Amino acid sequence: MVADFLRGTRALVVGLLILLAGLGTADAAEALLARYLGTVQPGD
């Protein structure tokens, strides 16, 4: 029972880290595109 709980918690944490990493990468890519295109301000 405890092992199942820990396994679920670990999976949840890993999922959140992957999601945050994906969002961070998307923000960085958007900032780079904005810098090259000059049409959108970063953080807009």
N, C-alpha and C positions, 0 to 999 in steps of 0.2 A: 504494500500500500504506500509506504513512504517512498519506495523506489519509483513507483509510478508517478507520484507527485513530483519528485525531483526531475524525472525524465520530462514530464510535461512542462515544468518550469523552465528547464534548460532549453527545450524546443521553442518556448515562447520568447525567451531572451534572445536566442539566435535569430528568430524570425524578426524581432524588433530591430536588432543590429543590422540585419540585411536590408530591412526597409529603410532605416535611417541612412545607411550607406548609399542606397539607391537614390534617395532624395538628395543627399549631399552631392552625389555625382551629377544628378540632373541640374541642380543649381549651379554647379561649377561649369557644366557644359553650356547652360543658358548664358552665364556671364561671359564665357569665351565667345559665343556666337554674337552676343550683343556688342562686345568689344570690336569684333571684326566687321560686323555689319553696320554698327553705329546707329541703329534704328531704335533699339530698346535700351533703356538705362538699367544697369544691374541693380537689383533690389526693387525694381518697379512693381 
